[in-house]
Amino acid sequence: MKATDKPEFLRILTGLAAIKPGKPLTPEGLDVYWLALSEWGLAEFKQAASVLAKSVEFMPNPYHFEQLRKSGRDTAGEAFHKAMLLARRAPPREIPSLTSGDPSIDAAVRACGGFHQLAMCDSDKLGFLERRFAEHYDTIAAADYTREALPQMGWEPRKKLPSGPQPLREIAGNL
């Protein structure tokens, strides 16, 4: 949001506070809300406030807004399904160079042994592979979210690794 959006932002928050039980909003509290949510667009904030007004019992805090935003991402199960479809539908020659387009999915697939491992997994072992994928995906997605939210902390987003066979010298240089 822009600084010019702050009066509308504060109006919506005070409106939420008027209809939701909880502690009264202080000027310091309003400043914290603004700091936490100012990177949102005003329209996005209004939609989220509308949803939270209907779905939470008490006054929502910035955590609730972020949880609402995160719920729009793929779940680990949805991400695994996308990766499996891609791996199983690809011609065998293309499997080494497959990419889903989502860096979190691609990193989780690499952590599980690659798209080839997904494509060749026996059906009776698929549950184990999905569990491993889900653990990796959730960890990677959380780290990516933090790195994107706090670039000033010196954390760089994960470098996109090349797919397919690569000389070891090039792979070591990209890490």
JOJOKA-V973728 format. One record per residue. N is the residue number from 0. RES is the residue in one small letter. PSI is psi in whole degrees, 0 to 359 (none if undefined). Layout:
n: {N;N}
res: {RES;RES}
psi: {PSI;PSI}
This chain:
n: {0;1;2;3;4;5;6;7;8;9;10;11;12;13;14;15;16;17;18;19;20;21;22;23;24;25;26;27;28;29;30;31;32;33;34;35;36;37;38;39;40;41;42;43;44;45;46;47;48;49;50;51;52;53;54;55;56;57;58;59;60;61;62;63;64;65;66;67;68;69;70;71;72;73;74;75;76;77;78;79;80;81;82;83;84;85;86;87;88;89;90;91;92;93;94;95;96;97;98;99;100;101;102;103;104;105;106;107;108;109;110;111;112;113;114;115;116;117;118;119;120;121;122;123;124;125;126;127;128;129;130;131;132;133;134;135;136;137;138;139;140;141;142;143;144;145;146;147;148;149;150;151;152;153;154;155;156;157;158;159;160;161;162;163;164;165;166;167;168;169;170;171;172;173;174}
res: {m;k;a;t;d;k;p;e;f;l;r;i;l;t;g;l;a;a;i;k;p;g;k;p;l;t;p;e;g;l;d;v;y;w;l;a;l;s;e;w;g;l;a;e;f;k;q;a;a;s;v;l;a;k;s;v;e;f;m;p;n;p;y;h;f;e;q;l;r;k;s;g;r;d;t;a;g;e;a;f;h;k;a;m;l;l;a;r;r;a;p;p;r;e;i;p;s;l;t;s;g;d;p;s;i;d;a;a;v;r;a;c;g;g;f;h;q;l;a;m;c;d;s;d;k;l;g;f;l;e;r;r;f;a;e;h;y;d;t;i;a;a;a;d;y;t;r;e;a;l;p;q;m;g;w;e;p;r;k;k;l;p;s;g;p;q;p;l;r;e;i;a;g;n;l}
psi: {156;163;329;344;349;317;319;319;311;324;317;316;316;329;316;316;330;331;350;136;150;184;148;149;132;163;323;320;318;324;321;318;313;315;317;328;4;342;349;157;152;317;319;317;316;317;316;318;321;315;315;328;328;342;350;147;320;173;121;147;177;329;316;321;317;322;322;318;317;333;347;345;162;143;168;322;318;319;319;319;315;315;318;316;316;314;319;339;346;143;144;325;337;348;317;335;14;147;142;342;348;114;327;318;314;319;320;322;315;321;338;2;359;170;329;317;319;317;325;0;133;147;323;346;1;324;319;317;321;320;315;315;313;318;312;316;314;318;315;316;320;318;318;318;315;317;322;323;332;57;335;348;359;1;127;145;150;135;141;121;144;149;165;174;134;146;142;322;319;321;314;327;337;351;none}
